[in-house]
Amino acid sequence: MTDKVRVELGVRAYDVLIGHRLLERSSDFLKPILNRSKVAIITDETVAALHLGSLVNNLSQSGISWDVLKLPAGEATKSWNYLTHCVDWLLNQRIERQDVVIALGGGVIGDLVGFAAAILRRGIRFVQIPTSLLAQVDSSVGGKTGINARQGKNLIGAFHQPSLVLVDISVLETMSKRDFLAGYGEVVKYGLLGNAPFFDWLEKYGLALVQGDSGARAEAVRTSCQMKADIIARDETEKGDRALLNLGHTFCHAFEAATGYSDRLLHGEGVAIGCNLAFELSARIGICAQEVPSRVRAHLKAMGMKVDLSDLAGSLPPAKEFFELMMHDKKVIDGQLRFILVRDIGDAFVATNVEPDSVLNIISESLSIKR
Ligand code: GLY
């Protein structure tokens, strides 16, 4: 069975198709959007070794010709150098304005290829085939594309919506437990920001997800994509509600910067710690009942996730330095930090007047806490 989530964006509307073994049937979904029987695929070397075969066998059997560019795996690929490389390669392949580029990979490939598609010939179509949980529930949907700058992550980019997102749940079977749990940080975020019944469901089925229950995985991905699609339809370019998707991210971006964007802290792990601290902060300033953060913390711990800065190995800077890193966040307006805070599970909102001392205290406690 294939589930469909529609991202309602008028002339730029598209489907997110979710199901099992979709890569082996990819031509069925691609053919309706192709103007000629040719695609360009950009992927990374790790994903290519695992999943490229299923995709291209099916394309060849269906008479669709393809060319592939394989890039090194890892965050460093989201750079000017590889953007130039992608665009050069696509031009050399004589990819025309009506053609389609496929981004096969996790968030790095999706963001990079989406941005290359946004600027090539003033915008060509692209299809996202996300291969990590994080990309399936978050980065492949919504059209945020871009690369990293020397000055920070995701500072160069464009909104460019894909024409189709193909989410093959079966590819998650090849993910490591750590990477899967990092993606789960983004899944749980949806329950926390706007869907309390989904959080209840995750409390029941979260462990089944990690243990490989494919039905539960499909359900969690579908619910997450539906929530994201609904938010994008209301606010494509983050003028309002879309900011709620950044729950936990203001903290997370500072943690990632402080740990050098290394594998000491994966993005989704930072999101989970950040969500935990957003609840702690909301309770501390009296907008959320005191017992709510304990429930969030208990669920993340039951899943085997990191919940505090003290869960990270190695030394970390003092709380003040984290706060300074937060002040470089894209969400700072007129020197005021905007936080996504919560009134309860499933009830997030944008707050602009948070006292720096409250934030500093929460970070200090998270650095020293031993539970
Ligand atoms: N990952 C947040 C967003 O797409 O807006």
Residues whose N, C-alpha, C, O or C-beta is under 5 A from the ligand:
A	BS01	LIG	D138 V141 G142 K144 R242 L245
